[in-house]
């Protein structure tokens, strides 16, 4: 087994001190000549030296670790968020630790505590409605933080999100223009997340402004509720009217799609609209109309805001709202 290369070895081979090598590893080049930097870089490249994150954090009190907490890691939106974040962190020499809260406050608490113990420099979080209590704890520990997909109105915080309310409002207006007269929403409990509140409000307000009523079914996440959805739709939908079914939660769309198929509803007369799910909605039969969020760009923006704060480049709260796009497909008129 070959001997592990240490910072002392790098210093000796590059004919400089351990302190200078440490400065180099922490990107502190102010008092270092270009010749010294090149010499250290060449030795590191030749030896394949990998600095210890723990050792560096003990010396610099900075780990270059970022904790990313996702509500549901299984969907394309979350995957694209993480890809956007990692595009920036890789360039800036940060590493990412990802946790999946499953929108459960206990899981959220568990991941936050573990990430704090690992010494992360900051957090990018898709928060549950109970996260307000933890935001105070993180602030007391002087950790930087960016929320995505939600904003906490009563706190001065950094966040990036999409225009959920406007996107849904515009979609409903477009559906009315296309000839839909009956409307149904199948959703998780809207009160648990600000994102859900915005989407539900956009749906309700758009219909109210045009004088339309609607029917609603609330379902639970992590349960197969196709039978429940079928029973509801069978009673709620008049097959002789153009009815739009809106599903604001990406994890629920496949169940609603299956229920509509099982009931032999004829799409697009019985229309279906979801959020994201591009991994399959463009390949289903019929293809499904969706509101698409620029998730990758959200991830990039969140990471840039956080790293700028960690490195002291900015101290002002940053908020960014991205526009969604509506992709009208075969499931709607």
N, C-alpha and C positions, 0 to 999 in steps of 0.2 A: 504494500500500500504506500503510495507516495505521500510525502509529508505535506500537510496543509500549509499553504502560503499565508504568512501573517503580515501585518502592517510593518513589523520590524524588518522582515525580509525585503519588502518593497522599498523601505527607506535605505537599507544597505545597498541594494542593487542599483538604486537610482542616485546614490551618493548624496543623500540629503537626510534630514531629520524626520523622526516619526511625527512631530508636530506639523511639519510642512506637508507631509503626506496626508495627515488628517485634515488640514486646511483644504487640500486639493479635493479630497473625497467629499467635503461639505461645500464645494463650489465657492470657497473663499480665496479668490485669486488676487486680491488687491495688492498685496506686497510680494507677489511671486512673479518672477521673470517668465517670459514665454519659453525660454530654453529649459527652465526647471519643470514647467508644466508638461512640455513635450517629453522630457526624460522620464517623468513619473508615468505618463500615459503609455509610453512605449513598454515600460517594465510591466505595468498592469496587463497590457495586451499580451505580452510574451508569456507571462506566468498564468494567465487566466484567473487572476485574483478576484474574489468576490467578497467585498466588505461585509462584516456582520452588522445587520440592521440593529441588533440589540446593543452592540458595542458603540456604534455610531450614535444611537439615541442617548446612551449614558453620557457620552462626551458632549453632545450638542443640545441635549434636552429636546430633541426633535427626531421623530422616527421616520418621517416621510411616508407615514401610513395614513390612509383615509378610509374611514368606515362608511360603507354604503349600505343602507337599509331599505329593502324593497318590500312593497306590500304583497306582491305576487310575482315570483320570479319566473313563472311558467309561460308567460305570454310574450308576444313579440315586442310590445311597448317596453316592457322592462328590459328585455335583451338589448334593444336598441339604446335605451338610456345608459346601460352599463357600457356598451361599446363606445358611446360618445364620451363618457367619463374616462374610459381607459385610453382613448385617443390622446387626451390632454395629459393624463397622469404619466403615461409612458414618455411623452416628450419632456415633461418636467421632472422626471426621475422620482415619481411617487409610486407607491404600491397600493392596491385596493383590496380591502377585506369586505366581502359581500355577505349580507344576512337576509333571510326571507322571513318577515314577520307574519305573513299570512293574515294581515290586518288584525292581528291579535295583540292586545296591549301587553299581555304577559310575555309573549315572545319578544315584543319590542323592548320591554324592560330588560330581558335576559341578554339580548344582543348588545344593547347599549352598554350595559354593565361590563360585559366581556370585552367589548371594544375599548372602553375606558381603561380597563386593566392592561390591555395590550399597549396603551399609550398612544392611540391614534391622535394625529394632529388636528383632525376635524371630521365632520360628518356631512354626508349628503343623504337626506332622509325623505322617504315618502311616508308622512306621518299618519297615524291613526288619530281619531278624535281625542284620545286620552294623552296625546303626546305633550300637551301644554305643561303638565307637571314636570316632565323630564327635560323640557327645554330650559327650565330654570336651573335644574341640577347641572346641566352641561355648561350653562353660563357661569355658574359658580366655580366650575373647574376650568374656566377660561378656554374652552374649546370652541373653535369656529364651526359654523353650521350653515348649511344651505338646504332649504326644503324644496322638493320638486313635486309637481302634480297637485300641490295644495299650497295655500297661504294661510298663515295664522294672523288674523286681523288684529288681535289685541296685543300683539308683540311687534317690536321693531326688529324684523328678521329679514334675512336674504331668502328669496325664493324665485323659482322659475316654474312656469306653468303654461297651459294653453287656454285659449278663450272658449272654454267649455260651454258657457251660457250662450254666447253669441253663435257658436257653431250649431248647437242644437236648435236654437231659435230660427236660424236661417234654414236649417234642414226642414223643419216643420212648415215654414212658409213655402219652401220649394215643393214639399209633398202636397200641400193644398193646391198649389198651382197645377200640379200634375193630376189632380182629380180625386184625391183621397178625401173622404168625408167622415169616416169613423176612425178613432185613434185609440190605441192600447199601449200601455207601458208596462213592461215586465222588468223589475229592478230589485236589487238588494236594498236593504233599509237605507234610504237616502240620508238619514240624519247622522250616520256614522263617519262620513268623510265630506269635507268641503267640496271635493270634486263631484260627488254624487248629488249634493245639494244644488250645485250650479247646473248640472245636466237636467235634473228633474225640474228645476225652476225655468230653464229655457224651454222645455217641453210644455209645461203648464201655461206659462205666460204667452207663448206664441199662439196656443189654441184659444186662450181667453181673449186675446186681442182680436181674434177673428170670429169669436162667438161660438167656438166648438167645445164640446164636452169630451171626456175621455174615460177609459176604464184602466184600473191599475191592479197589478198583482205583485206582492213583495215575496221574494224567495230567499232562501238561505244559501250561503256559499258552502262549498265542499260537500254538498249533498246532491245525489241524482234526483232531480225533481221533475223529470220529464212527464211522469204521470200526472202530477199536480198541474203542470203547465198545460198539458193536453185537456184536462178537465175544465180548466179556466177558459181556455181559448174556445173550446167547443160551445160554451155558454155565452161567451162575450162577443164572438164574431158572427156577424150576419154575412153569410156567404154571398148574398146578393148585393152587398155594398162594397165599395172600394175601401178597404180597411188597412191602415198602416200600423204595424207592430214595431215599437221602438224598444231596443234592448241596450241600455247605457253601460252595461258591465260586460267586458270582453269574455270573462269566464262563463257567462250565462248564455252567450249567443248560440253556441252549438246545441244546447239543450232546446232552446226555442226553435231553432231550425229543424231539429229532429221531430219535435212535436207538430210543427206545421206540416212536415212531410207525412207523419203518421196519420194526421187528420185528413190528408188528401186535399188540403187547401190549394187553390190554384194561384200561384204567384205569376205575375205581379199584382193581380187584383187584390189578393191579400198580400200586402207588401211587407218587407222586413228590412230594418235598418239597424246596424250595430256600430260599435266603436272598435277600430283597428282590426285585429284578427286577420291581418293580410297574409299570414302563413297558410290560410286555407280558404278564405272567402273569395279569392280570385280564381279558385280552382273548383269550387262547388258547382252544383247544377240545380238551380240557376246560381250564377255569381251573385254576391250579396253586396248591397249598397252599404257603405261604411263611412263614418267620419274618421279621418286619418289625422293623427297627431304627429308633429315633427319630433319624434322622441329622441333621435340621434342628436339633433341640434340642442334639445333641452339638456341632454347629458353633457355635451361640450360646454354649454354656457354655465351649468352648475359647477363643473369642475374648475373652470377658469375663475369664477367668482370666489370659490373656496380657496384655491391655491393663492390667489392674489391677496386674500385676507391673511392666510397663514404666513405669507412671506412679507407682510406689512406694506404691500403696494397700495392698499386702499383700506379705509376705515369706515366708509359710509355704507349704509344698507343698500343692497342692489336688488331690484325686482325686474323680472323680464317676463312678458306675456307673448307667446307665439300664437300665430293663427293656424287653425286647423283647415283641412280641405275636405269637401264632401265628394266622394267618388260614387256617382250614381251608376248602379249596375242593373243586372237583369231582374233582381228581386223587387224592383219598384217600377212603376209606370214611367 
